Amino acid sequence: MKGISLYQLNNQIKSHLADAFSEDLWIIAEISELRQTQTGHCYLELIEKDEKTDQITAKARATIWAYTFRMLSPYFKTSTGQPLSSGIRVLIKASVEFQEVYGYSLNIKDIDPTYTLGDMARKKKEVIDRLKQEGVFDMNRDLFFPEIPKTIALISSPTAAGYEDFVNQLENNPQGYKFHHKLFPAIMQGNQAESSIIETLEKIYAYEDLFDAVVIIRGGGSTADLNCFDNYSLAQNVAQFPLPIVSGIGHERDESIVDMVANMKVKTPTAAAEYLIDCFDECESYHEGLQENFIAGVQDILMESTDRIQQLSQKFTPLVHQIIANKNSQLELARQSMITSGKSLLRNSKHQLQAFTFDLKLCINHKLDMEQMAVNQFVLKQKNVSRRFFNKFKHQLQLFEQSAKYANPENILKKGYSLTLTNGKIVKDVNQLKEKDIIETKFAKGSVLSEIKTIKN
C-alpha cells in the first residue's frame, strides 16, 4: 500500500480549511495566555471552559501581528478600561489558518470590546446574585459601626501613596483625636491581589478582639486594577468578616463588589480617614448636647425650687400672724375665765364667812382662834391654786410670743441678713439690675442707698 507524506497530508488539510473557512469568523473565547515579542507581535492561547465544571473543552493558538496589535491594543484598553490580558473573555474576528509546520492557528484581525464589557458586567452580576442567594451580601453592612473607632486594622500596600495620605489625614486631624492603627501589608492589584488580601484578612481575624474596624485602601490605578475586588472569594470574605470594613479602593465612577458588601464605602484613602474622624465629631457633638440639656434641666429645677420657696415664704408670715392671734384669743379667754372663777370663789367664801360669823361669836375665844386659823389656811390655799393656774397660762403665752418673735422678719435682719430693693421691689436676681441703678439695702437698724457700677454674673 502506498501512503502520502505528512507534508502532503498537512497541505491537503490546509487546502480544505481554506475552502471551508474562506471568510473571517467572529469567535468567542477566553484568553489563557498572552505574550508580546520585541518585534511587536502578540501570541495568545485561547480556551473555552465548561460553565459547570470549569474544565477546558477547547484550545487554540492565535496571533495578532504587530501592525494590527498596535491598533487593537490601545483601542481595547480605552474602551474597556483594561488591557488585553489573560483571564478575560473576548469576541475576536479571525481567519482560520493552517501551516504545514506549525499546524492550526487563528489570525486575529479585530476585537469587539463591547462583548468583554458585557461579559465583565455579567460575571459581576452573577457574583452579586450568588452572594445574595447565600445570604451573606448584607452581613458586614448590617454590623454596628463603633461610635468611637480608635483601633484600626489597615490593609494596604506599605509603598502606596494612598497609605501615606490616609495616615497623614488621620494623625494630623484638626481636633487632635488619637487613633491606633496597625498596617497589615497586602498586594493590592494584579493576579495575586485576591489571595493576598484574603490571607491578610485571616491574619486580622486572629486579633479580632483588638480592633474596632478594618480599612482597605489603595492608591491610584486603572479601572483594570479593580478587577480583583469583583472576585467572588474576596467579596465573600469581606461580607462575612466579623469586624465592620471601610472600603476606600474605588474610583469616582467605579464601584466594586467589595465596595457593595463592605460596611462603609468611600472613594479615596483620605475620605476613609475623614469618615473615621467624623465618627469622633458626631460622638463629641452628641455628648455636648447631653451636657447642655443637663445644665438646662438643672437650671429649670433651681428656678422652680426658688419660686416654690418664695411662695412658701409668702404664705408663712400670714400663717404665723394667724397662729399668734388664735393663741392670744385663747389666752384672753383663759384669763377672763380665771378672773370670773376667782370672783365667784371669793363671793362664795364671803357668804360662808358671814354665815359662820354668828356661830363664831357664840364660840369661846379659843374656838374663834381655831376658826380664824382655818380661814387663813383656806385663803392661802386658794391663792396658791390661782397662782399656779395663772402661771401655767402665762408660760404658754410666753412660748407663743417667743415663737412669733423668732418668725418675725425683723429678728432675721438682726442676725446679719439684709434685704436689697430697687424701686420698692426685693431683688432676687442680679439680672434685675443694670449699671447706675439705685438700690436700697435694709438692715436690722437703718438702710443705705447704693449705685450700681459693675455687675458680675
Summary of the structure (lengths in Angstrom):
residues: 457
radius of gyration: 54.9
end to end distance: 125.1
largest distance: 202.0
contacts: 1238
relative contact order: 0.06
helix: 54%
strand: 19%
